[in-house]
């Protein structure tokens, strides 16, 4: 009789665990390059914790973000839409911006909160700093972080620090003297806690809040969105781990992030939540190459942040869920951040509302080891929001336009065609060799953009 009771109890626990909704954690770094993880080929930067996630999970090598700059990319991640569809496609937001993500959009947090999930955002938001656009207006129960980039609210300019990489060298050597120049606020929900925030502390503070949140919600489903402020310049780490050599600044920052990721992964293991949690590590766009050793590496890819070359929009991605995602595997199929919302909806067996059309596709089959992606196309928009390219199968066309002059439309520029299967670095322009493919893809990208433009939804605008 005792054996039967024990077996009954064990089976009931097994079924209860199987019936429990999975947890989701998205760790979203800022301006990290494709080549800036050990598991993605870096020999200089040591990332043992993220590498372990890749060894125990799945590495995605053909993973795209929908914009090469911050705000549009973040809007795409949370809404499952190309940024233009939600009118968040033109440039990044600044402290002076009078717009933001419309709270009528259905975000990942909205979708999971509707299912009873606890939801939290700890880190860089950058989708609007007005109360109507902050995380709590977009599905999150709680928020701690900076509302825009960590280089904004500087008295000398609107954002970009003076002096380029040389100026960053000086800052790194003496962080104390420059720390207060950036009047970047730290917010909790809709209140400002500190101005300026001590940027040496933010990476660890985001992790500390994340750990508190996970512990507080270990017995119910939760969604944690952790968009780190780093490695966006200016770079900071805690004084006790700072390498004084500015040539090692970027490496120092990434390795600090890696150790903080390890703290979260280890907590999940300790609390026996790992088997019921999907942890996704990726970044918002490619590296800011103009800052040289403060800006990371795109590895084998061409260019970086702010461009529609692969270095600007193909990003490292690792997904980890022991027992759910096959260990030590790699997915080279086309997919991206816009696919996360419908994928999470599928994994929770909760259909998305039909009111707002999205562009993302359910890629849950790729998480389990399938080799066929539902995605065969991907549109490229510039940081200014201009249509510039299309990937279809192995071919990618870019129809580059000359930069706009004030109050004048962009004019024609260079046409490029690449075979990404054989030329990942986009070194050989095949446009003259295959004009029919250029025409086909050029026509198709205009069709796709026309549909998005016709059904474009409005952002939140301050009245």
Protein Blocks (a to p, Z undefined) as FASTA:
>chain_A
ZZmmmmmmmmmmmmmmmmpccdddddddehiafklcfknopakbccfklmmmmmmmccdf
bbccfbfbfklmmmmmmnopafklnopagocadfkbccdcdfkbccfklmmmmnopacdd
edjfknojbfklmmklnopabdcddfbdfkgoiakbmklaghijmlmmmmmmmmmlmmmm
pccdcdehjacfbdcddfklmmmmmmmmmmmmmmmmmmbccddddddfbfcdcddddfkl
ccfblklmmmmmmmmmmmmmmmmmmmmmmnopmmmcccddddfbdcdfknmmmnopehja
gcjehiabfklmpccdddddehkacghiacfbdcdfklmmmmmmmmnopacdfkbccfbd
cfklmmnopabdfbfbdcdddfkopafbdcehjbccddddddddehiacdddddddddfk
lmmnopaccklmmmmlmmmmmmmmmmmmmmmmmmpccddddZZ
